[in-house]
Amino acid sequence: MKPDSTTERGVGIALLERLTEFRLPRVLQIKERVDHGERLSDDDVEFLELVLADSANAKPLVDHHPELEVIAVKLIGLYHHISETALANEVQSSSAGVSDSTRAP
């Protein structure tokens, strides 16, 4: 059964509120830390996995509302940047001989 427009609108509003109030601020904090050379903590990895799962759940809404695609593409770019930068930080940290005990909390 296809959701009616009121239900879909409510879901969209809830997803955007969660994004702006909770997800995006933390993602931007993580970005800032990895941009300064820090490694991801286990909590950061769990959070990013949760955010990516949420993104998959939001895909049908974005598919039905192409105007949201701009936001989705920017978020994907942000997650990609964080992943690539975090990986580079891990590689640099490993090649410098830094132990896991220095991993960010």
Phi, psi and omega in degrees: 000131180278134180292148178284170186294329178292316178297314181297319179297317179297318178296316180298316179296317179298317180295319180292322176296316179297321179298309186286328184270330187237305188292305185298316178302318180289321178299319179293326175295317178297316179302314181300318180293315181291329176295338177265012174092003180284157176268156176287139173277168176299323177296321178298316181297315178300316180298314180296324176296319178296317179297319179294323176295319176300321179299319178296323178291333181275349184305316179300325178293317178295321178299324182277340180232085184303338179295340178277351184298325179300316179296314181299316181296318179295321178294317178300317177298320178295314179297321178296315179301314180299314181298313181295317181292318179298320178297315178299321178296318178298315180297314180297318180295318180292319181288340177274356178081023179280135181276167179296342181292346178265004180300140181299141180294000000 
